[in-house]
Amino acid sequence: MIFSQFCSSSSDADSRTLNYHKNKLVYLKLFRDKIQRRLSAVEASILTLEEQIKRDNNSNIPQDET
């Protein structure tokens, strides 16, 4: 039958839906990992700047000359 060649069974549709969901999950995990790497870089930059500010503030305090 020509009709059956063009209409998929429910099991084929279920299989396609499952594959779509699996692929979407993989994509979302990759996206999450990318965002986590960027967030880690931002956090490291913040920590470095905070340390530099503390160091600069400590070096600007005049030492008592005795």
N, CA and C atoms as a LAMMPS dump frame, in Angstrom:
ITEM: TIMESTEP
0
ITEM: NUMBER OF ATOMS
198
ITEM: BOX BOUNDS ff ff ff
-5.0000000000000000e+02 5.0000000000000000e+02
-5.0000000000000000e+02 5.0000000000000000e+02
-5.0000000000000000e+02 5.0000000000000000e+02
ITEM: ATOMS id mol type element x y z
1 1 1 N 0.835 -1.181 0
2 1 2 C 0 0 0
3 1 3 C 0.879 1.243 0
4 2 1 N 0.527 2.164 -0.844
5 2 2 C 1.265 3.417 -0.936
6 2 3 C 1.01 4.26 0.311
7 3 1 N -0.195 4.208 0.822
8 3 2 C -0.547 5.007 1.982
9 3 3 C 0.328 4.655 3.192
10 4 1 N 0.59 3.387 3.399
11 4 2 C 1.368 2.967 4.564
12 4 3 C 2.828 3.381 4.457
13 5 1 N 3.326 3.623 3.247
14 5 2 C 4.713 4.057 3.084
15 5 3 C 4.913 5.488 3.565
16 6 1 N 3.875 6.302 3.456
17 6 2 C 4.008 7.709 3.801
18 6 3 C 3.533 8.032 5.202
19 7 1 N 2.766 7.167 5.795
20 7 2 C 2.284 7.389 7.148
21 7 3 C 3.1 6.527 8.092
22 8 1 N 3.644 7.15 9.095
23 8 2 C 4.457 6.38 10.02
24 8 3 C 3.576 5.804 11.113
25 9 1 N 4.021 4.717 11.649
26 9 2 C 3.279 4.119 12.75
27 9 3 C 3.567 4.893 14.027
28 10 1 N 2.8 4.621 15.037
29 10 2 C 2.995 5.337 16.295
30 10 3 C 4.344 4.995 16.909
31 11 1 N 4.848 3.794 16.665
32 11 2 C 6.157 3.431 17.222
33 11 3 C 7.264 4.251 16.564
34 12 1 N 7.141 4.532 15.273
35 12 2 C 8.126 5.385 14.602
36 12 3 C 8.057 6.806 15.143
37 13 1 N 6.855 7.287 15.372
38 13 2 C 6.696 8.629 15.929
39 13 3 C 7.267 8.686 17.34
40 14 1 N 7.023 7.649 18.118
41 14 2 C 7.58 7.597 19.473
42 14 3 C 9.105 7.566 19.431
43 15 1 N 9.644 6.829 18.482
44 15 2 C 11.094 6.734 18.334
45 15 3 C 11.692 8.095 17.955
46 16 1 N 11.039 8.779 17.032
47 16 2 C 11.516 10.112 16.628
48 16 3 C 11.428 11.09 17.789
49 17 1 N 10.348 11.014 18.556
50 17 2 C 10.19 11.898 19.717
51 17 3 C 11.275 11.622 20.742
52 18 1 N 11.558 10.359 20.996
53 18 2 C 12.602 9.985 21.944
54 18 3 C 13.962 10.487 21.47
55 19 1 N 14.264 10.309 20.194
56 19 2 C 15.534 10.803 19.647
57 19 3 C 15.619 12.317 19.744
58 20 1 N 14.531 12.996 19.475
59 20 2 C 14.504 14.462 19.585
60 20 3 C 14.812 14.883 21.018
61 21 1 N 14.179 14.231 21.987
62 21 2 C 14.4 14.574 23.38
63 21 3 C 15.839 14.284 23.812
64 22 1 N 16.4 13.175 23.344
65 22 2 C 17.789 12.855 23.669
66 22 3 C 18.738 13.901 23.087
67 23 1 N 18.511 14.269 21.833
68 23 2 C 19.364 15.276 21.2
69 23 3 C 19.231 16.633 21.889
70 24 1 N 18.031 16.972 22.279
71 24 2 C 17.811 18.232 22.984
72 24 3 C 18.538 18.233 24.325
73 25 1 N 18.501 17.113 25.026
74 25 2 C 19.191 16.985 26.3
75 25 3 C 20.699 17.15 26.124
76 26 1 N 21.248 16.536 25.101
77 26 2 C 22.686 16.685 24.821
78 26 3 C 23.017 18.141 24.551
79 27 1 N 22.22 18.802 23.735
80 27 2 C 22.449 20.208 23.416
81 27 3 C 22.381 21.076 24.667
82 28 1 N 21.379 20.851 25.501
83 28 2 C 21.232 21.662 26.713
84 28 3 C 22.387 21.441 27.682
85 29 1 N 22.886 20.21 27.771
86 29 2 C 24.04 19.951 28.635
87 29 3 C 25.285 20.658 28.105
88 30 1 N 25.475 20.657 26.795
89 30 2 C 26.603 21.379 26.205
90 30 3 C 26.482 22.871 26.471
91 31 1 N 25.278 23.389 26.344
92 31 2 C 25.026 24.807 26.603
93 31 3 C 25.328 25.144 28.058
94 32 1 N 24.886 24.278 28.98
95 32 2 C 25.15 24.486 30.405
96 32 3 C 26.648 24.495 30.688
97 33 1 N 27.371 23.553 30.091
98 33 2 C 28.813 23.485 30.304
99 33 3 C 29.506 24.746 29.806
100 34 1 N 29.056 25.257 28.678
101 34 2 C 29.63 26.49 28.122
102 34 3 C 29.393 27.665 29.076
103 35 1 N 28.188 27.745 29.605
104 35 2 C 27.855 28.832 30.532
105 35 3 C 28.665 28.684 31.824
106 36 1 N 28.844 27.468 32.307
107 36 2 C 29.62 27.253 33.528
108 36 3 C 31.074 27.67 33.336
109 37 1 N 31.641 27.39 32.154
110 37 2 C 33.014 27.817 31.885
111 37 3 C 33.119 29.334 31.898
112 38 1 N 32.153 29.994 31.299
113 38 2 C 32.166 31.458 31.297
114 38 3 C 31.999 32.023 32.7
115 39 1 N 31.111 31.43 33.474
116 39 2 C 30.893 31.879 34.846
117 39 3 C 32.152 31.678 35.687
118 40 1 N 32.824 30.574 35.501
119 40 2 C 34.073 30.326 36.222
120 40 3 C 35.117 31.375 35.878
121 41 1 N 35.19 31.753 34.627
122 41 2 C 36.148 32.783 34.21
123 41 3 C 35.811 34.127 34.841
124 42 1 N 34.545 34.457 34.896
125 42 2 C 34.121 35.721 35.509
126 42 3 C 34.428 35.711 37.004
127 43 1 N 34.138 34.6 37.669
128 43 2 C 34.412 34.501 39.101
129 43 3 C 35.91 34.623 39.385
130 44 1 N 36.74 34.004 38.555
131 44 2 C 38.187 34.108 38.736
132 44 3 C 38.652 35.544 38.537
133 45 1 N 38.089 36.235 37.573
134 45 2 C 38.449 37.633 37.346
135 45 3 C 38.052 38.497 38.539
136 46 1 N 36.888 38.245 39.089
137 46 2 C 36.425 39.009 40.257
138 46 3 C 37.363 38.787 41.441
139 47 1 N 37.72 37.535 41.699
140 47 2 C 38.614 37.237 42.81
141 47 3 C 39.972 37.902 42.622
142 48 1 N 40.489 37.863 41.405
143 48 2 C 41.781 38.483 41.124
144 48 3 C 41.723 39.983 41.356
145 49 1 N 40.667 40.617 40.885
146 49 2 C 40.539 42.063 41.081
147 49 3 C 40.384 42.415 42.557
148 50 1 N 39.629 41.619 43.301
149 50 2 C 39.476 41.88 44.736
150 50 3 C 40.818 41.761 45.455
151 51 1 N 41.615 40.76 45.086
152 51 2 C 42.937 40.607 45.695
153 51 3 C 43.839 41.785 45.347
154 52 1 N 43.779 42.244 44.1
155 52 2 C 44.593 43.384 43.695
156 52 3 C 44.186 44.643 44.45
157 53 1 N 42.892 44.832 44.634
158 53 2 C 42.405 46.02 45.361
159 53 3 C 42.881 45.971 46.805
160 54 1 N 42.786 44.802 47.449
161 54 2 C 43.254 44.668 48.826
162 54 3 C 44.752 44.95 48.905
163 55 1 N 45.512 44.397 47.979
164 55 2 C 46.956 44.6 47.972
165 55 3 C 47.295 46.07 47.772
166 56 1 N 46.58 46.726 46.85
167 56 2 C 46.828 48.139 46.588
168 56 3 C 46.47 48.992 47.801
169 57 1 N 45.375 48.65 48.466
170 57 2 C 44.975 49.397 49.663
171 57 3 C 46.005 49.227 50.779
172 58 1 N 46.549 48.04 50.926
173 58 2 C 47.549 47.788 51.962
174 58 3 C 48.866 48.496 51.651
175 59 1 N 49.204 48.595 50.382
176 59 2 C 50.472 49.246 50.028
177 59 3 C 50.353 50.768 50.097
178 60 1 N 49.154 51.307 50.076
179 60 2 C 48.957 52.755 50.158
180 60 3 C 48.973 53.267 51.589
181 61 1 N 48.893 52.378 52.553
182 61 2 C 48.922 52.797 53.959
183 61 3 C 50.368 53.13 54.307
184 62 1 N 50.612 54.35 54.754
185 62 2 C 52.004 54.716 55.055
186 62 3 C 52.536 53.939 56.257
187 63 1 N 53.768 53.514 56.137
188 63 2 C 54.429 52.782 57.219
189 63 3 C 55.063 53.795 58.195
190 64 1 N 55.022 53.488 59.459
191 64 2 C 55.654 54.348 60.46
192 64 3 C 57.167 54.202 60.339
193 65 1 N 57.804 55.317 60.21
194 65 2 C 59.267 55.292 60.15
195 65 3 C 59.808 55.492 61.546
196 66 1 N 60.48 54.517 62.052
197 66 2 C 61.031 54.632 63.404
198 66 3 C 62.518 54.592 63.425
